[in-house]
Amino acid sequence: MSDGEPVTPPPAATAGDPASGPVPPRQVVRGSGAIDLTNGPIARTLLLFALPTLASNILQTLSGSVNSIWVGQFLGESALAATANANIIMFLMFGAFFGFGMAATVLIGQSIGRGDIDAARRASGGAIGLAIAFSLVIAVVGWFASDRILRWLETPAEAFTLAHDYLRVTFVAVPASMLMVMLSMASRGAGDAVTPLRFMILTVVLDIALNPILILGLGPAPRLGIAGSALATAIAGTISLIGMIGWFYAKDHVLRLRRRELAYLLPNWDEMRFIVGRGLPMGAQMLVISGAGLIMVGLVNREGLVTAAAYGATLQLWNYIQMPALAVGAAVSSMAAQNIGAQRWDRVAGVTNSGIAINLAMTGVLIALLLLFDRAALALFLGSGSAAIEVARNIQYIATWTFLPFGTTIVLIGTLRANGSVVPPLVILFLSMFPIRLGIYYFGYPLIGSDIIWWSFPLSSLASLAMAWIVYKRGNWRRALPQPKTV
């Protein structure tokens, strides 16, 4: 196949018409490490595709934990508070941009599924071009607005200077970080979850190794303090980005751009309208979740220091419990998108059902292990003699099973998202996170006290699952997804 030559889509079915039946399987040129998501045993394929994403998420979380240890041990509590303030800003920015990446992933997945390699490259190129423009603006504005941003956050005076230094360097690293995220999401949309894992491993190893070197000025390196921690992350991300781009071309990855295809980095209006129009609701989902989390922290803080400490330790453990759901949900979205593009509607329900089963099994095992060894796990964060341990154990018993309905909802939303249905999931999340969860709290608090905070998690998750199931079974998300026009 010559560069950019489209594969003629099969004529056997009308796009988006599940009644037209399956299309015979076809071979599509795929990148190194890619899995054919439109053929073969569904559950096994989905599991193999989800595991690299799960490993990437675990590595990224561990890297953040280790870096926090470096900063806390070498520079103290003020520096640790400074990184926390800066990381809030980064989370919100990347959360907003996440939606654009997911919208591009839907386009890429459906294009790969129907064998239109040129359309997949157009979608990937347009998303990368948008990421470059967006990240450069954020880097420049962030550099000059760092002080004002930290004042808006009411950063403590003793941590302000440190946070300023850390945040500025972090803003400089935004373009490389955002491009790395976009390339990884695009690669997964094309069925290749192994390449992002390879370079996540490289990023984590470099980041963990460079942190103490640049913080303390070991060897020939200058002593940079907290700025060294941010610079270590920036260097690690930049090296990995360069390596990943080189890998794409060395392995002739399905999404690499050559010659005239480089013009795809300038997205046309239809692509921009599609990515932004569907990306904004997806990004808003992240902001809804973040906002609900901040409100819950405020409600917990009203219960005193011991309860706040117990909840903080519980959140650390929950970060790991939720990882299978997030990884499987992302895998379901990519796999369903490819099968929708290939008109393999006979497989889409199987992908969803397999995703639910895999998530329930993986999450269920993690929950069982956590509840069996909860005291030892909590002691890692609270100390073995802390009074907060018993409070945290009570939280675990009431609320940890939340992640079973939560994970099922994530899988259903992943399927809806695979065909561009993005508004219903946003409405579902908003209703469950705000009026339902807060309503449970305010009406239940006079009856059972602070325990209602923990009961609000599983009860609101069950409500979101019920709404997602209704939309999945009865909604019109199976309609044809309009494709951007080519130039």
Sequence and secondary structure as in RCSB ss.txt:
>XXXX:A:sequence
MSDGEPVTPPPAATAGDPASGPVPPRQVVRGSGAIDLTNGPIARTLLLFALPTLASNILQTLSGSVNSIWVGQFL
GESALAATANANIIMFLMFGAFFGFGMAATVLIGQSIGRGDIDAARRASGGAIGLAIAFSLVIAVVGWFASDRIL
RWLETPAEAFTLAHDYLRVTFVAVPASMLMVMLSMASRGAGDAVTPLRFMILTVVLDIALNPILILGLGPAPRLG
IAGSALATAIAGTISLIGMIGWFYAKDHVLRLRRRELAYLLPNWDEMRFIVGRGLPMGAQMLVISGAGLIMVGLV
NREGLVTAAAYGATLQLWNYIQMPALAVGAAVSSMAAQNIGAQRWDRVAGVTNSGIAINLAMTGVLIALLLLFDR
AALALFLGSGSAAIEVARNIQYIATWTFLPFGTTIVLIGTLRANGSVVPPLVILFLSMFPIRLGIYYFGYPLIGS
DIIWWSFPLSSLASLAMAWIVYKRGNWRRALPQPKTV
>XXXX:A:secstr
  TT      TTS TT GGG           TT   TTSS HHHHHHHHHHHHHHHHHHHHHHHHHHHHHHHHHH
 HHHHHHHHHHHHHHHHHHHHHHHHHHHHHHHHHHHHHTT HHHHHHHHHHHHHHHHHHHHHHHHHHHHHHHHHH
HHTT  HHHHHHHHHHHHHHHHTHHHHHHHHHHHHHHHHTT  HHHHHHHHHHHHHHHHHHHHHHHT TTS   T
HHHHHHHHHHHHHHHHHHHHHHHHHTT TT   GGGGGGGS  HHHHHHHHHHHHHHHHHHHHHHHHHHHHHHHH
HTT HHHHHHHHHHHHHHHHHTHHHHHHHHHHHHHHHHHHHTT HHHHHHHHHHHHHHHHHHHHHHHHHHHHTHH
HHHHHHH TT THHHHHHHHHHHHGGGHHHHHHHHHHHHHHHHTT  HHHHHHHHHIIIIIHHHHHHHHHHHHTT
HHHHHHHHHHHHHHHHHHHHHHHHSSTTS        
